[in-house]
């Protein structure tokens, strides 16, 4: 009895590559039809004869597309109508085939979205429709000024949006009791709360003291956001998760002290995961010694960059499994715009927090991790694709398996390149990794079997990417 793919022929066959999963790496061919993986076998040469397209991946790694669960990708505006599309295309150039966006203030969301979660979801879907090069989803921000966000959480999950993010800091922070209740409600509905863990009392006090003493330049940003402030807040999030029995995900974890609380909680059965970011795996707080305020402002992110010992602790956490994934925390700030406030003497607490990273995720983790022996190739696939897809309810993403979406990256491990902002495609005008030489390079990226980037060139139409309604999160 013949199968449908044998009768009708595949749309695409990728031959001769090394297929990498979270479990192993092997030489295999992949057959794709109607956007899904139909076969992964040692030899599909016979099927290839009837395929519409055949790609030779000899000498290349075939990876599942990265799933970046932490971006602040800005939606299109009248003044900048291409910014969402441009950053989504940058994701494809970097090997990311699915990303999650937040709609917190500063991302182009409206005042209505800042008052209602459901209104925010409707708005996001409307303004991003037919505007992405890769697949994407939304994790709404639960803001302190919303009308009744807890009441909207069940409807949010029912709409295929099972995760949301709460901030313990900033002027749109959510109070601790509301964080606790949101965690419990989401956990009972198959959802999961993400938390930005920094302690507002410690940070607000430190910021006020710095400003009072005239310490207003960007270099003082890091001194006011200590590892203790991050660790205290992380410990509190773990206590909430233990008490509610609900899953929790800690975003952009940056230091060993906070990681210790996550590791202990996980060991005791708490349903917790945590991510770190490429900048915490490569850059240190030495950047705050930069005398030029504008250059220093490029590193104004929260949590701030940490000492070298914390960088090594992040790699150790990834290798040991205490850290579950890596995501970018992409913010497409520009030196000429958002960071430019520093050159005009604006105090550090009023400078936009964030740095771009949507295009450099795979490059940094492979180049600094796999190529330098810090993690295995299979562990890289786990933390960049398989675990984020599983944890965030993306059942068809994150793995090279029959029935999954054919979201694939052809990656050349023998390539060597130097990262330059001028060569990147994101909407920012700088990269934190300027001048960094890394091994490995993305050659081609496919979303549901369709080429988005082929041999280093964009080949897709705008709007190929789809909004993904997700299933249960926090598993």
N, C-alpha and C positions, 0 to 999 in steps of 0.2 A: 504494500500500500504506500503510495507516494504522499508526501506532505504538500501543503499549499505552496511552500517556498520552492519545492522541487518542480511543481507544475507551472507556477507562474514566474519563477525566477526572482532572485533578490534585486532590490534597488541598488545595493552597494555591497561589495565584498572588499574587505581590507585584508591583504595577504602578507604573511611573512614577518609580522611584528612580534615583539615580546609583550604579551598581554599581562598586565599587572593588576592584581586584586589585593585586598587586605590580607588574603591568606597565602598567596603564592604568586610566582612569576613563571610564565611558560611561553614557548613559542606556539602561537595559535593564529588561526584565521577567524574572521568575524563576518557573518552574513547578516544583512539588515534589510528589513522590508517594512513599509508603512511606518517608519520612524522608530521601530523597535528592533531589538536584537533577536534574531531568529535562530542563530547557531553560533557556537564557539567551539571549533574543532581543530585538530592538528592539521588537517588538509581539506580545504574546501575548494580545491582547484576545479572540480567538476561543476560545482555550483557557479563558480566565477565565470565559466564559459557562457552562461546565460544571463549574467548580471548586466544591468544598465551601466554601471560604473564599477571599475576595479581600481583599487589604490594599492600600490606597492609600499609596504611599511617596513621593508628590510632595513635593519640597523636602527630602527626606531622603537621606542617604548609606546605602547598603546595603553593609555590611562583612562579611567573614568573621569569625566569632566569634574572640575572642582566645584564644590558647593560652598559658597561664601555666605554664611548666615549672619554677617554683621556688616552692613553698609548703611551709610547715610546719603545714599544717592539722591540727588536733587531732581525733582520732577521738572518738566518743561515749564517755562514761563514766557510771557510775551517778549521780554527782553532777551531771553536765552532759550529759544524754542528747541534747540538740539541737545541740551545738556544731558537729559536722561538717556537718550539714544547713544550719544557719544560715549558716556561712561559704560553703558552696556556693551558697546562694541569693544571698548578697551578691555572689559572683562574677558571677552572671547579671545582677543589677542594674547591674553595672559593665561588661557586655559581654563577659565571659569565658565561653566555652562548654565549655572543657576545661581542667583543671588537673592538674598532677602534684604529688604530695605525697611528702615524705620521712617515714620512720618512725624518725628518730633519737630519742634520749632527750628527753623533754619533750613529745612529741606524743601520748602516751597508749599507746605501744607497751609491751609487757610485757617482763620479764626474758628470757623465752624468745626473743623477737624480737631481743634484744640479743646473743644467743649464736649465732643461726642465721639466715641470709638466707632460706632456704626457709621456715622456721617463721614468719618475719616476713611474708613474702608471703601465706602461708595465713591468718595472723591478720588482716592488713589487709583482705583480700578478705572475710573472714567478718564483721568488725565494721562494714564500710562498705556491705555489701549492702543495697540498697533504701533508702539513706540520703542520696542526693545529688540536688540539683536539676539538675546539669549533669554531663556526662561527665568521667571522671577516670581517672588511672593512678597507678602507684607507681614511684618510684625509691628502692630500698632504700638505707639507709645501711650502708656497710661499716665496722664498728667495730673498734677495736683489741683489744677483749676477746672477740671472737667465737672459737668453737672452731676452725673451719677454713674461713673465708669464701672463700678462693681456690678451694677444691675445689667449692664450691657455685655458682660463677659460670656454668658451662655450663648447669646445670639452671635457673638463674634466667632466662637468655636464652631457653631452650626454653619457658619458661612465659609467654612474651610480655612479659617485663620486661627490655628490652635495655640499660637504663641504671642505674647505681648511683653513689652519691656517697661520696667519701672526704674526710675532714677532715685537714688537716695540723696542726690545733691542737685545743685542748680536751682534756678528760681521756679522751675516747673516740677520740682521734686514731689514724690509721693510720700505721705506720712507713713511711719512704720506700721501702724495698725492697718492701714489700707493695703500696704504691701503684704502683710500677713494674710489678710482676708482674700486678696486677689490670688495669692498662691493657693489657698485652700479651694477657692471656687474653681480655678482652672484645673487643679488636680482632680477634682471630682467629675470634670467634664471631658477628660482626655486631653487637656491642654497643659501648658507649662509656662511659668513665669521666668523671664530673664531679668537679671538685676545688675545695674551699675552700682558696684559696692565701693563707696567711699563715705566716711562718716561726716555728716554735715556740721556737727558741733565742733569737731577738731579743725576742720578745714575753714569754716567761716571765721572761727576765732583767729586762726593763723593768718588768713588773708587780711582781716581787719587790723591785726597788729602790724603786718608788713606795710600796709598803706599808711598807717599812722606814723610809721618811722620813715616814710618817704621811699620805701623800697618798692618802686612801681614798675621797674623794667621787666621784660619777659623772663630774665634769668631767675627771678624770684618765684615764678610759677611753681617750679618743682619743690622748693623748700616749704611751700605752704600745703603741699599734698603728699604727706609722708607715707611710708610703708605702713606705719602704725594705723593711720586713718583708713587705709585700704583693708588691713587685716581685721581691725575691729568691726568694720561693716560686713566683711565676708563671714566672720564668725557669727554675727547676728543673722545673716541670711541662712547659714547652716542650721542655726537653732530654730528658725521659723520652719524650715523644711522638715526638720526632725519632728517638731510638734504637730505639724499638719499632715505629715505622711505624703506630702505632694512632691512632685519633681521640681527641681530648680536648676537654672543654668546661670552661672556667673560669667558675665562678659568681660572681655579684655583684662584678664588677670595678669599682673605685672611683677609680683614679688614673691619671694620664698615664704615670707611670713603669712601672706594670705593663702598661698598654696597649701601650707601645712594644715590649715583649718579645713580646706576642701578634702585633702587626702584623709584626714582623720574621720571626717563625716562619712565619706564613701566607705571607709573600712568598717564603720559601725552600722552600715545599711541604709544611710540616707541616700535618697535618689537624686544625687547631685552630679552635675558635670560642670566643667569650667573650660573656657577657651583662653588661649593667649593669642598674641598678634605678631606678625613678622617684625615690627619695630622693637618689640620687647625681646625678640630673639637675636637681634643684630646690633642695636644702637644702645648707647649708654648715656647716663646723665652728664657726661663730659661735654655734651653739646650745649648745655646751659652756660658753659664758660665762654661761649662765643661773644665777643664784645659788640658786634654789630647787632642792634636790637631786631632788625628785620630778619637777619639770618637766624637769630635765636628764636624768633617767633615761629619759625617753621617747625620747631619742636614743642610748641605749646599744645600738648595733648593731655587728656585725662583718662586714667592716671598718667603721670609723667614718666619719662624714661628713667630707668633705675641704674644702680651700679652694676659693674661687670659680674659680680657674684650672683645677682638676680637673673641676669641673662643666662648664665650657666644653669641656674636652678630651673629655668623654664625648659631648657632642653632636657634636663634630667627628668622633669615632670612629664614631658611628652614621651620619653623613652620608657618610663616606668608605668605609664597609664593613668597617672594622677591628673594630668591634663588630657582632656578628651579630644580636643580639636583645635585648629588654628583658623582664625577669621581675620579680616583686614581692619575693621573699624574705619572703612574708607570715608573720608570727608574731602571733597574736591575743593578745598580752600586754595586761594591764589595769593601769591606774593603781592600782586598788583592790586588786589581788592581786599579780601578779608584779613590777611596777615599784614597788609599795608598800614593798618592802624598803629602798629608798633613804631613805624618810622615817624608817625605824627605825634608821638608821645603819649598815646593812650595807655593807661595802666594795664598790667598783665591780666587782671581779672575781667577785663572787658574785651580782650582779644579772642577771636574765634578759636575754639578748641578743635583740633583735628588735623589730619594729614592724608594725602591720597595714598591708595594702595591696591585698588581693585585690579590693576593690571600686573602687579608684581608678586602676588601671593605664591604661585607655584615656583617662580624663579628663585625667590628667597628661600623657601623651605627646601627645595631640592638643592640649590647651590650651597647653602649654609648648613643644611641638615644631612641629606643623603650623601652628597659629594664629599663631605668632610667626616663621614662616618659616625655622625651623632645619632641618626635614626636610620632604619632600614627603608628600602624602597617601598616595601609593603606597608610599613607603619605610616609612611607619608601618605599613601593612598587612603589609609584608614582615617587619618586626622583631617585630610582635605576633602574627602568625598564620602566615604562609606558611613562613618559615624555621624557627621552633620546631617546627611540625608535621613538616616534612621532616627536620630534624636528629634529632628524637626518635622517629621511626618511626611517626608518626600519619598513615598514608597517606590516610585519608578526611577529614582535617581541614585547616583552614588556607587554603582557597581556594574561590572561587565558580566551580566548574566542574561540568559534567555528570558525574554519577557520584559526586561527593563528598557527604558528609553535609550536610544542609541546616542547618548551624550558622550563623546569620545574626544580624546586629545592625542595627536601624534607628536611625540616629544623626542627631540634629538639629544641624547645624553652626552654626545661627544662635542657638542657645540660649546663655545666659550664666548661670552659677550660682556660688555661693560654697559651698565644701566645708565641711560641718559634721559633726562626729561624731554629733550628734543626728539627722541625716538619713540616716545610713548604716545598714547592716543586718548588719554583721559582729559577731562576738562580743566584740571589743575595746570598751573604753569611751573610746577616743580615736583621733584620726587625726593623723599628722605634718603633714598639710596643712590643719589647722584655719584657717579664715579666708581661704584662698587662692581667689581668683576665677578661674574658667577658662571658656573658650569651649567650647561643644559639650556635648551631653547624650545619653545613651542613652534611647531611647523604648521600644523593644521588643527582646526577645532570644528567639531560637528555637534549640532543640537538636533536631537531626534532624527539623526541620519542625514541632515542637511548641512552642507559645508557653510560655515560662517566665515572662517579664515582658512585659506588654502595656500600652502607654501608661503606664508607670511603676508598674504594680501587679503583684504576684505572682499568677499564675493557674495554677500547676502543682501537681501532687500530689507529695508527698514520694516520692523513689525513682525519679523519671523518669530521672535520670542513671545511666549504666552504667559499670562498670569496663571500660577499653579494653585489650585485649591488643595489644601493638604489634609492628611488624615491625623490620627492620634499622634501627639507629641509627648516627649518625656519618657519614652520607652527605654 
